[in-house]
Amino acid sequence: MHPFVLRNFLSENDWPPLRLWTDDYLAEKLGKEQCLIVRIGEKRHFRGKVLHEHQCDRHTFENSASMLKWMKSANIGPVNGNEETSSSYPNPNTHWAYLDYRDVLDLFEQDEAQYVDWSLLGMKNATEEGENWRNSTVWIGTPGAYTPCHFDTYGFNLHAQIRGYKCWLMFPPDDDSRSKCNLWPTRLPYEESSVFSELDFVGDDPRIDRNMPVWPVMVGPGDLLFVPPKWWHSVQCVNANSSSNDKGDSICFSSPCISVNKWFPAPGDSRESAKEALLKFMMELFTSSGLLGLDEYICPTERNSMDTDFDALAELVEKRLESAKAESRLDKPSDPKRIKLSPTTKNSPLEADDPLSIFYKKYLTHPKMERIEPIEWRQWRKKCKSDGENSVIVSSTNGEEKRITTEKGLKIELLEALSSSEVLDTLLNVMMSKKELQKKSW
């Protein structure tokens, strides 16, 4: 299975967000007249320093209109100077910003949220209730803003690009025959169902194998991107006038980048969800004992849920173990990603065929389908330089490139070993075997 993009697919299907989400519409509807908190980073990027969510500065805009106005002014290339601004806002010439993935119901009233209807894009019965817009997430940002390289442990992802452009760099799953290199996986910082890479792909980390294949793609307004299960991806918002954009679209250069995501269930999800429950239990042990600091190692999306009592966590693990055992017998998908771990979360109804197979078979030969072809990393970097893409300026801390080394204490090395997929698989197998023995003894 490989990733692909359906070019101009949203326009072809007259998807409402693509048509409705103008500046005026978003200024009026987005955010429900509430303050919006964005994450801020410098357009000067230091090689080897991956900036995760919890490491970003934050700024609060009083409403969506002020946020969008600032983002439009920020949609220009980086500058070399250290300009400062007298405003209370961050300097749009030196900083990027993004409103990270927020549930569509957090940002819109239900009457507006229901326009994010995935059934119009071929995903029928996306939820048990038939409300095909639920559990969708919205991302809004400016050129330079990026998501560090990671993969999602369960589900597959559909990414609808509404405005602006994003550059996606994708790599096959670790157990895929096409995977040629170690991407240095880590579960720190901890975010449920996200495995991060330690490598800095924005800054062309010197630890990256120059011969490693990468699957790059630029997505623009109207495109729908399919990301298969467990594919690594590093994503960056880029300038609309980048010469690397070969789509020929003419859009307002000052338009912020806006996209909508939804994770759908895939075979094997129940097992991965059970592993995530085990990991969450371990993370609770480490944070409650003081071995891990919340501010340093836990992503903001997880901090509010890190005070769960251990009885509730034990119940969660038990339920996930039962789901994993059931799935191993039926080989059916479970819950989609981003429904945070909860003892009360129910499995999705079983279908004659799983959503992943349905979508892949249906659109693999679609006329709008564009297959993403691999290229060696060294060739990709050469292409980026020749295209002149400069959403950020990459610098070395000492003004010269040198090999990046990371020193970790035994505590962190132990936690990373315990949180590896191999160890979690072993723990899950042992616990499931013991459960079976207990049942037989009854």
C-alpha positions in Angstrom: 0.0 0.0 0.0 1.4 3.4 -0.9 0.3 7.1 -0.4 -1.3 9.0 -3.2 -3.0 12.4 -3.8 -6.3 13.1 -5.5 -5.7 16.4 -7.3 -8.5 18.9 -7.2 -10.7 16.3 -5.8 -12.5 18.6 -3.3 -13.4 21.0 -6.1 -14.7 18.1 -8.3 -17.0 17.0 -5.5 -18.0 20.6 -4.5 -16.8 20.1 -0.9 -18.5 22.9 1.1 -15.4 23.9 3.2 -13.4 24.6 0.0 -16.2 26.9 -1.3 -17.4 28.5 2.0 -14.2 29.1 4.0 -13.4 32.6 2.8 -11.8 35.3 4.9 -15.1 36.9 5.8 -16.8 33.6 6.5 -14.0 32.4 8.9 -13.7 35.8 10.6 -17.4 35.5 11.4 -17.8 31.8 12.1 -14.5 30.4 13.3 -13.8 30.1 17.0 -17.3 30.8 18.2 -16.2 34.4 19.2 -13.7 32.9 21.6 -10.0 33.7 22.1 -7.7 31.5 20.0 -4.3 30.3 21.2 -1.7 29.7 18.5 1.8 28.2 18.7 4.7 30.5 17.7 8.1 29.6 16.3 11.0 31.5 14.7 11.5 31.4 10.9 15.2 30.9 11.7 15.5 27.2 12.2 18.5 25.8 14.0 19.7 22.5 12.5 19.1 19.5 14.7 16.6 21.3 17.0 13.2 19.8 16.5 10.5 22.1 17.9 7.6 20.1 19.4 4.3 21.6 20.4 5.2 21.9 24.1 8.4 23.8 23.2 6.6 26.5 21.2 5.8 29.9 22.5 2.1 30.7 22.6 0.1 33.8 21.7 -3.6 34.5 22.4 -5.7 36.3 19.8 -8.9 37.9 21.0 -10.9 36.4 18.1 -10.5 34.7 14.7 -10.6 38.0 12.8 -7.4 39.2 14.5 -5.7 35.9 14.1 -6.4 35.7 10.4 -5.3 39.3 9.9 -2.0 38.6 11.5 -1.6 35.3 9.6 -2.2 37.1 6.3 0.6 39.6 7.1 2.9 36.7 8.1 2.6 35.0 4.8 5.9 36.2 3.4 9.3 34.7 3.3 11.8 34.7 6.2 14.2 37.6 6.8 17.8 37.6 7.9 17.6 40.4 10.4 16.4 40.4 13.9 13.6 42.8 13.4 11.4 43.6 16.4 7.9 44.8 16.6 6.4 47.4 18.9 3.1 45.5 18.8 1.9 43.1 21.4 1.7 40.6 18.5 4.7 38.4 17.4 6.6 39.9 14.5 5.1 38.3 11.3 8.4 38.8 9.5 10.4 36.7 11.8 7.9 34.2 13.2 5.4 31.5 12.0 2.3 30.5 13.8 -0.3 27.8 13.7 -3.6 26.9 15.3 -2.9 23.2 16.0 -5.4 20.4 15.1 -8.6 21.3 16.8 -11.9 19.4 16.6 -14.3 21.0 14.2 -16.9 21.3 17.0 -14.4 23.3 19.0 -14.1 25.9 16.3 -17.6 25.9 14.7 -21.2 25.6 15.7 -22.7 22.3 14.7 -24.7 23.9 11.8 -21.4 25.0 10.3 -19.3 21.9 11.4 -21.6 19.5 9.5 -20.4 21.0 6.2 -17.2 19.0 6.8 -19.0 16.0 5.3 -16.6 13.2 4.4 -19.4 11.2 2.8 -19.2 13.6 -0.1 -15.6 12.4 -0.6 -16.5 8.8 -0.7 -16.3 7.9 3.0 -19.9 6.7 3.7 -21.0 6.0 7.3 -17.9 7.6 8.7 -19.5 7.3 12.2 -22.0 5.1 13.8 -24.6 7.9 13.9 -24.0 8.8 10.3 -22.7 12.2 11.3 -19.8 12.2 8.8 -18.3 15.4 10.0 -17.6 14.3 13.6 -14.0 13.8 14.8 -12.6 16.0 12.0 -9.8 18.3 13.0 -8.8 21.7 11.5 -5.3 23.1 11.2 -4.5 26.8 10.3 -1.0 28.1 10.0 1.6 30.3 8.1 4.6 29.4 6.0 7.4 27.9 8.0 5.1 26.1 10.6 5.8 22.4 10.6 4.8 19.1 12.2 7.8 17.1 13.3 8.3 13.7 11.6 6.1 11.0 13.2 3.8 8.2 12.5 0.4 7.4 13.9 0.1 4.0 15.6 -3.4 3.3 14.4 -5.9 4.3 11.7 -5.3 5.9 8.3 -5.4 9.6 7.5 -7.3 11.6 4.9 -5.9 15.2 4.6 -8.1 17.8 2.8 -6.2 20.9 1.8 -8.5 23.9 1.8 -6.1 26.9 1.3 -2.4 27.4 1.0 0.3 24.7 0.4 1.9 22.0 2.5 5.0 20.0 1.7 4.7 16.4 2.9 7.8 14.1 3.3 6.7 10.5 3.8 8.6 7.3 4.6 7.4 3.7 4.7 6.6 1.9 8.0 9.5 0.4 9.8 8.4 -3.2 8.9 7.9 -2.3 5.2 10.4 -3.8 2.7 10.8 -0.3 1.2 12.0 1.1 4.5 15.8 1.4 4.2 16.8 3.4 7.2 16.3 3.8 10.9 14.4 7.0 11.6 15.3 7.1 15.3 11.8 6.5 16.7 11.0 7.8 20.2 7.9 8.2 22.4 9.2 11.3 24.0 7.6 13.8 24.0 4.6 11.6 24.8 1.5 12.0 22.7 -1.1 9.2 22.6 -0.7 7.2 19.3 2.2 9.4 18.0 5.7 8.0 17.5 8.2 10.8 16.8 11.5 10.7 14.9 14.5 12.3 16.6 15.7 13.4 13.2 15.3 17.0 12.0 14.0 16.9 8.5 13.3 20.6 8.2 17.0 21.4 8.9 18.4 18.4 6.9 19.8 16.7 9.9 23.3 15.3 9.1 22.3 12.0 10.7 19.9 11.4 7.8 21.2 8.8 5.3 21.7 10.7 2.0 20.7 7.6 0.0 17.4 7.1 2.0 14.3 7.2 -0.2 11.7 9.8 0.6 8.1 10.1 -0.8 7.6 13.9 -1.2 4.4 15.7 -2.3 3.2 19.2 -2.5 -0.6 19.5 -1.7 -2.6 22.6 -2.6 -6.2 23.9 -2.5 -8.6 21.2 -3.5 -6.3 18.3 -3.0 -7.0 15.2 -0.9 -4.1 13.2 0.4 -4.2 9.6 1.5 -1.7 8.6 4.2 -1.6 4.8 4.7 -1.3 3.3 8.2 2.0 3.8 10.0 3.6 5.9 7.3 6.1 8.4 8.7 5.4 12.0 7.7 7.0 15.4 8.2 4.8 18.2 7.1 5.6 21.9 6.6 3.5 24.9 5.4 5.3 26.6 2.5 5.1 29.8 0.6 2.3 30.0 -1.9 4.6 31.4 -4.6 7.2 28.6 -4.1 8.6 27.6 -7.5 8.4 24.0 -6.3 4.6 24.4 -6.8 3.9 23.0 -10.2 0.1 23.0 -10.0 -0.3 26.3 -11.8 -2.9 27.5 -9.3 -3.3 31.2 -8.7 -4.4 32.0 -5.1 -4.0 35.0 -2.9 -0.3 35.0 -1.7 -1.4 36.3 1.7 -3.9 33.5 2.4 -3.1 31.4 5.4 -2.7 27.6 5.1 -5.9 25.7 6.1 -6.5 22.0 6.1 -8.9 19.4 7.5 -7.9 15.9 8.7 -9.8 12.8 9.7 -8.5 9.5 10.9 -10.4 6.4 9.9 -10.2 2.9 11.4 -7.9 0.3 9.9 -7.3 -3.4 10.6 -5.1 -4.0 13.7 -6.3 -0.9 15.5 -7.6 -2.7 18.5 -4.2 -4.3 19.2 -2.4 -0.9 18.7 -5.0 0.7 21.0 -4.3 -1.8 23.7 -0.5 -1.1 23.4 -1.3 2.6 23.7 -3.2 1.9 26.9 -0.3 0.0 28.4 2.0 2.8 27.5 -0.3 5.4 29.0 -0.3 3.3 32.2 3.6 3.4 32.2 3.7 7.1 31.5 1.3 7.7 34.5 3.7 5.7 36.7 6.7 7.8 35.5 5.0 11.2 35.9 3.3 10.4 39.2 6.6 9.3 40.6 8.4 12.4 39.4 10.7 10.5 37.0 9.2 12.4 34.1 8.3 16.1 34.1 5.0 17.1 32.5 6.3 20.3 31.0 9.5 18.7 29.6 8.2 15.3 28.2 4.4 15.4 27.8 2.7 17.1 24.9 0.0 19.7 25.8 -2.8 17.5 24.4 -2.0 14.8 27.0 -1.3 16.9 30.1 -5.0 17.3 31.1 -5.5 13.6 31.0 -2.4 12.7 33.0 -4.2 12.8 36.4 -6.3 9.7 35.8 -6.4 7.4 38.8 -4.8 3.9 38.4 -8.0 2.1 38.9 -9.5 3.8 35.9 -6.3 3.1 33.9 -6.4 -0.5 34.8 -10.0 -0.7 33.6 -8.9 1.0 30.4 -6.2 -1.6 29.9 -8.6 -4.5 30.5 -11.1 -3.2 28.0 -8.4 -2.7 25.4 -7.1 -6.2 26.0 -10.5 -7.6 25.4 -10.9 -5.6 22.2 -7.5 -6.8 21.0 -8.4 -10.4 21.6 -11.7 -10.0 19.8 -10.0 -8.3 16.8 -7.3 -11.0 16.6 -10.2 -13.5 16.1 -12.2 -11.4 13.7 -9.4 -9.3 12.0 -11.7 -6.2 12.0 -10.9 -2.5 12.5 -11.6 -0.7 15.7 -11.8 3.0 16.7 -10.3 5.8 14.6 -7.5 7.8 15.9 -8.0 11.0 18.0 -10.8 9.5 20.0 -8.7 9.8 23.2 -8.3 6.6 25.3 -11.3 6.2 27.5 -12.8 3.2 29.3 -16.2 4.1 27.8 -15.0 4.3 24.2 -16.9 1.7 22.1 -15.7 -0.1 19.0 -17.0 0.9 15.6 -19.6 -1.4 14.1 -18.1 -4.2 12.0 -18.6 -3.9 8.3 -18.4 -6.3 5.4 -15.2 -4.7 4.5 -13.0 -2.2 6.4 -12.9 1.5 5.4 -9.2 1.3 4.5 -9.7 -1.4 1.8 -12.9 0.3 0.6 -11.2 3.7 0.0 -7.9 2.3 -1.4 -9.6 0.0 -3.9 -12.0 2.7 -5.0 -9.6 5.5 -5.6 -6.3 3.7 -6.5 -7.3 3.9 -10.2 -9.3 7.2 -10.0 -8.6 9.7 -12.9 -7.5 12.3 -10.3 -5.1 9.9 -8.5 -1.5 10.9 -8.6 0.9 8.4 -7.2 3.8 9.7 -5.1 7.1 8.5 -6.3 10.2 8.1 -4.1 13.4 10.0 -4.6 16.8 9.7 -2.7 17.1 12.2 0.1 20.2 13.8 -1.5 18.3 14.4 -4.7 15.3 15.8 -2.8 17.5 18.3 -1.0 19.2 19.4 -4.2 15.7 19.9 -5.8 14.7 22.1 -2.8 17.7 24.3 -3.2 17.2 24.7 -6.9 13.5 25.5 -6.4 14.4 28.2 -3.9 11.9 27.2 -1.3 12.8 29.3 1.8 9.9 29.2 4.3 12.6 29.1 7.0 16.3 29.9 7.2 18.3 27.0 8.5 21.3 27.8 10.7 23.9 25.8 12.6 24.3 26.7 16.3 28.0 27.4 15.8 27.7 28.7 12.2 29.0 25.5 10.8 27.6 22.0 10.3 28.7 19.3 12.6 27.4 15.9 13.6 24.5 16.2 16.1 24.8 14.0 19.2 22.2 13.5 21.9 23.2 12.3 25.4 20.4 10.6 27.4 20.4 9.5 31.0 19.6 5.9 31.9 16.1 7.0 33.0 15.2 8.2 29.5 16.9 5.3 27.8 15.0 2.8 29.9 11.7 4.5 29.2 12.3 4.6 25.5 13.2 0.9 25.5 10.0 0.1 27.5 7.9 2.2 25.2 9.2 0.6 22.0 6.7 -1.2 19.8 8.6 -4.5 20.2 8.5 -4.3 24.0 4.8 -3.3 24.0 4.0 -6.2 21.7 5.7 -8.6 24.0 3.9 -7.2 27.1 0.6 -7.4 25.3 1.2 -11.0 24.2 2.2 -12.0 27.8 -0.9 -10.3 29.3 -3.3 -11.8 26.7 -1.8 -15.3 27.3 -2.2 -15.0 31.0 -5.8 -13.9 30.5 -6.5 -17.0 28.4 -4.9 -19.3 31.0 -7.0 -17.7 33.7 -10.2 -18.3 31.7 -9.2 -22.0 31.1 -8.5 -22.5 34.9 -12.1 -21.3 35.7 
